[in-house]
Amino acid sequence: MPGPLKGIRVIEMAGLGPVPLAGLMLSEMGAEVVRVERINATRAFLDVKPEHDIDRHGRRILRIDLKSEQGRDLLLRMGEKADILMEGFRPGVMERLGLGPDEFSRQNPALIYGRMTGFGQKGPLADRAGHDLTYLALSGVLSMIGPKGGKPVPPLNLVGDYGGGTMFLLTGLLAALIERGRTGKGQVVDAAMVDGASMLALSFFGFTKAGIWQEKRGENLLDGGAPFYDTYETADGAHLAVACLEPQFFAEFSRLLPLEEPFASNQYDRKLWPEMRKAIARRLKERTRDEWETLFAPTDACVAPVLSLSEAAQHPHNRARNAHVNVGDLTRPAPAPRFSSSDTVPAGLAEPASDLSSFGIDEKEMEELVQAGVIGD
């Protein structure tokens, strides 16, 4: 069966980070995605083989001179047939090109216009540059990530760009599609990474107010402060993730390790945590990671090997679920989530947008625009 977004047409304004991942996911759920790049665009920042350039997979690439009147008019006309337009520029950039939400809405009131920024469309920092780490710092999230007594640690760009960015942009776009089904009207979706990252930390605002979370790194249940929710080195220099938070799981962990008394029967006694951590660390250093995995795998002790990306693709559970696919010589995660009555298809390599008939642009006009230099080869 076709993907759940079959028939949805998306214009993605080229960029890096959260918007491209949103485009990939929409494409793999069946949407038709055209990525619009500058006519003289280069990929110096990501100088990789096409198979490895995930930011462009699953799309057709259209290079337009958006500073020309013809280029601007072409994109507006494409917007008449589109369901979604996504852009990740600083506030005001699209408006200065004459391609803001108002211009598209006049052409197509049903268009959903997704805007992805770091700080949002309004506010004192709205026009400032930033990156994932910037937004995490200002959301309060970064203050919680890192070892006790150490400095905050960048969690790659998973929390701001992709968690607080892509996933909230997608949520907004899909919610707007549902509402459009009722009203027939599109709208602007303002997704800001600083907002999304803050929302991801929603529970911790509640925990802090309730007095069960300390605003100090490494002193809480989920930040490595608890000895039964942390990583440990094994005999071969590899690591295990120990995550037996609940008493029944900790009891199983303690039995199999084994963990001596009084630690095994006093899981939540914080006074014992420093010595409990040392005891766990000593025991786990006695065997290799794989030996411990063999022991813990068939149990509910909530212990797992810390795998590299390449190891994760070969893990028996992931292999059984076909959790990874091959695109050229690249092994990558399979599309997610999965649907019971429609298909998700791994995005293929990008290709030129030689056919834009679904966006109302016929072949003859395409040739004329290429000859005029409005569209790149």
N, C-alpha and C positions, 0 to 999 in steps of 0.2 A: 504493500500500500504506500502511496506517496506520504511524504513527511507531513506533520500537522500544520506546517506553514506553507504548504503548496499553494501557489497563486499569489502569495504576498511578494510585492516588489519593493526592494530596499535600495536606496542610494546611500553609500558610505563615503563620506569625505575622508580622504586618506590621512592617516596619522599613525602614531605608535601607541601601544599600550591597550587601554580598556576598550576603545571603539573597535579596533581590528578584531579583538577576541569576540566582541558582541557580533560582529559581522560574520565571523566564522561559525559561531553557534547558530545564528539565524539561518545561515546557508545549510548547515548540516541538518536542520529541522525542516528543510524544504523550501525556504524562501529563495527568491531570485535576487542576488546581491550584485550590484555594480559598484565597484570602487573607483571613485573619481580622484585622479592624481593630477598634480600640476603638469603642464605639458613638457617641462624640462626637469621633471622630478628625477632625483638620484636616490640611491639606497646606500649611501656611504656609511651610514650608521649601522646598517645591517648588510654588510657585504658578504652574503652567503649564497649557496646554491639555491635554485628555485625550490627544490624539494624541502629545504630547511627553512624557507621563508614563510612561516605559518601565517604571518600577518596578511598574506596575499592569497592564501589557499581558498578555494571554494568561490572565488569571485571571477567576474570578468573585469578587466582593467581598462578604464577609459581615461585617457590623458586629454585634458581640456585647458585651453588658455582662458582662464576665468577672468583675466583682466580685460579681455576683449568683449565688446558688446555682443558679438555673435556667440561667444562661449557662455556668457551669462544667460543669454536667451535660450540657448540649448539646454542648460541645466534646469531653467525654470519650466521649460516644456516637458522635460523628463519628469519633473515634479508633478505635472498634471496627472500622470499615469501611476505615480509611485504611491505606496501606502506609508512608507517610513523614509525619512531622511535622518541620518546620524552625522553629527560633527563634533569634533573635540578641540576646537580652537578657543583662544581667549575670547571673552565677551567683546562683541563689537566687530570682530573680524569679518564674519559673514555679512553683517549689516553694511560694512564699508564696501563690500563687493556687490551690494545690491541683491544679496541672496539670503536675507534674514527671514524669520518666520512670517512676517507680514507680507512680504512679496510672494512667498509660496502659498500662503493662505488665500490670497486673492485669486490665485490660479486654481487652487485645489483646497477648498475648505476642509476636506476629509483627511488631509495629510497630517501624519503624526511627526513632529519635528523634535528629534532627540538631541539634547545638548549635554555634552560630557565635559566637565571642567574640574579643576582642583578645588576651587573656592566658591563655585556657584556664579550665577549671573549678577548678583548684587552683593554689596558689602565692601568694607575698606580694602580687602585683599583681592577683590574679584579680578583685577587686571594684572595681578602679580604672577610671575613665573614660579613654578614649584615642581616637585616630583613626589613620588610615593612617600618617601621619608619625611618630606615637608608636611604633608597632610596628616600623616600619622602623629607627628610631633604635636601639631595644633589640635588634634582630636583627643589627645590624652592617651591614646592607645600605646604609643611608643614607650611611654613611661613605665608600662607594665611588662615589657618584654626585655629579658636579660637576666643575668645571674645576680644573686644576692651579693651586694657589695661591689658590683661591677657597673659598667655603663649600659645604657639602652642599646639593644642589638637590632640592626635592620632585618626584618623578616622577609628577605628578598623583596619583590614588589607584589607579593601575593595579597596583602591585606588592603592596601590603598588602591592600587591600579585595578586589580582583578576582583577582589572581594567587595571593597567599597565602591568600586567604579563600575566594571562590567556588569556585575550581577544586579546592581541597583538600576543601572540603565536598562537592562533587559526586563527587569520587573516592571519598570515604568512604561516601557514601550508595549509590552504585552497587555498590561492593565488598560492602557489607552486604546489598544485595539478592541478589547472587550467593550469598553464604554462606547467606542465609535459604532459598534454593532447595535447599540441601543439608540444612540442619538444621531448617527450619521456624520458627526463632527469630529475633526481631529483636534489636537492641542499640542502645546509645547511641553516636553518633559525635561525638567531642569535637574540633572543628576550631578551632584558634586561629590568628589572623593572624600573630602573632609566630613561631609554629612554621612556618607555611607560607612566610612570607617567608624564614626561615632556610633552609628546604629548597630554595627556589629558588636560593639562593646556595651550594648544596652543593659545586659544582665549585671555587668560589673558596677554600673552606676547604682543599681538596686542593692547589690551586695555591700557596697561601700557604705551606703546610707544605713543599711541594717546592722552594720558593725561586724560583718563576717568577712570582710575583705580589707586588708591593710594597704594603704597607698605606698607600699615599699616593695620593691622587686624581690622575688625569691622568698617570700614569707607566707604564701597562700597555697591553697590546695592545687590550683591549676597552673602555677607559674614556676614550678620546680621547688617550691618551699616545702612541700610534703615529700618525704622519702619514698612514698609509695606511688608518686606521680612524677617520674623523672627518668632520665636516661643514665645508663651505667656502662662503663667499659668492661669488656670481657677479656679472657686470657689472650686472645689473638689481636687485641687492639681495636676490635670492632665494638659495636654498641647495641644494647637492648633498650627498648622502651618499656618501662614498667608503669602500668596505669590501673592498678587495682584499687580504685577509690572506695567502693562499697565493701562493707565488712565480709560478705560472703566470698567476694573475689580475693580480698586480702587474705582470708583464711586459707583459700586454696593455694595462693602464692606462698604463704608461710609454710604450709605443709610440704610443698614440693621443693622449696629452696634447700633445706629447711631453714626457717628463721627461729632462732632460739627465744625462750622467754627472758624477760617479761615483754619483749617487743611483740610477739605474735598475738598476745591477748590484750594489748593496749594500743591499738592502731592510732587513736586520735589524741593520745596524751602527748601534747606538744613538747613537754619537758624531755621526753624520750627520743624525739625526732633526730637530734644530732647523732646520738649513739646508734639509733636504728639505721640511719643512713650509712654509717660506717660498717655496720654489720652486714647490710645488704651488699654494699660495694665489695667487701671482702669475699663473700660467697660467690658473687657473680664473676669475680676475677679468676675463679678456680677452673672454669670451663670456657670453651670457645663459644662464640655467638651461635654457631650452627648446632652445637651440642645442646645449648639451652633451648633453642627453638624446637628441637626434636622433643625435649621434655615437656615444654609448655604448650606446644601447638594444639594437642587434643583436649586442652583443659579450658576452664573459664578464669584463669589467673590473670588474663588481660596483659600478657607479655608478648611483645613482638620484636623481631629483629629490625634494626634500623637499616633499611636497604638503600642502595644507590638507585638512580633512575633506571639504569640498565638492569640491575638486579630485580627491581620491581616488575619489569616487563616479563621476567622469567619465573616469577613466583607462582606456585601451583594454583593458588586461588585466582589470581589475575588471569592466568592462562585458561582456567576452566570457564571463566566468564567472558573470554575473548575481550579482555579489557584494554588491549592494545592492538593497533593495526599498523600495517606498513604502507607508507607512501613513498615510492621510490626506494631509496636506501634508508629512509627515516622510519624508525619505530616510534609511534606516538600514541597517546591515550585515544581510545575509541570515543565516538560522540556520546555525550551524556546530556540529560537523562535519557532513559529508554522508554519507549511507548508500546503499549500492548497491541494497538490496532493501526499503527503507522510506523514507517521506517525512518531511521536516521542514517544518513549515508556519509561516510568520511569524505571530507572535502578534498577534491583533487587539486592539481596544480593550477595556478592562475592562467588565464588566457586573455588575449585581447578582446575587447568588446566590439566585435565586427558586426554584430546584429543587435540593433536596439529597437526592433519592431514592436516589442512588448511595451516599450516606453514611448511609442508614437513616432519614432524616427526611422524612415525607410532607408533602403540601401543606397538609393541615388543621392539622397541628402547627405548620408554619411560620407560618400565619396567626395562630394563637393566640399564638405567641411574639412576633410583631410587635405584636399588640394589647396584650400584657403589657409591652412596652417592653424585652424581652430582646434582640430583634433590631432593628436600625435599618432604616428604610425604604431 
